Amino acid sequence: MSPKKMKGMLKSMGIDIDELEGVKEVIIRAQDKDIVIENPQVAIMDAKGVRTFQISGDVKEVPLLVIPDSDVELVVAQTGAEQENAKAALIESNGDIAAAIMKLGAK
């Protein structure tokens, strides 16, 4: 069945489908990871006021980086940096304590 015919059938059932143009990336944030969809094709289905999004594309999962407070405190103790700067350095170095200390410079 052609997409045009399918769209006509769905419309006769009260379902509208529209493509969302110009979408560059879709990110779904979960507790422990982000699901990133690159080069997405996004369709919005509206069935009597209920909107449903259909997304397809190149999917990759990105685990979230959790920086323990103890790591931040260690970097602060070793460098004398402010906590927010220590945490930023840890994030930039993907949680590598030694790299964060080198980045900020030891006391």
Buried (B, 14 or more C-beta within 10 A) or exposed (E): EEEEEEBEEBEEEEBEBEEBEEBEEBEEEEEEEEBBBEEBBBEEBEEEEEEEEEBEBEEEEEEEEEBEEEBBEBBBEBBEBEEEBBBBBBEEBEBBBEBBBBBBEEE
